[in-house]
Amino acid sequence: MTKNPLEALDDSTRRYRQTEAEHERSRTAVIADVVAALKAGERPTDVVKRSPFTDAYVRKLAREHGIEARTKGGKASS
């Protein structure tokens, strides 16, 4: 027996909302871990390579959390 189109839509919408919530929880966890890694002094390049985010977004997260940019020598800029 085949579902009618509206029942199928109800089912796919329910699955979408369930996975959307899980995706947001995962995204929040990744952001927290990115910030923690940057605060611990990890190189932004290494953080970007291990995260799903672009270098521009990682820089934005760093600015939003008061993490200073590092110079090429590895020291925080003033």
Secondary structure, DSSP 4 states (H G I P E B T S, - for coil): -PPPHHHHHHHHHHHHHHHHHHHHHHHHHHHHHHHHHHHTT--HHHHHHHSSS-HHHHHHHHHHTTPPPBPTTSPBP-
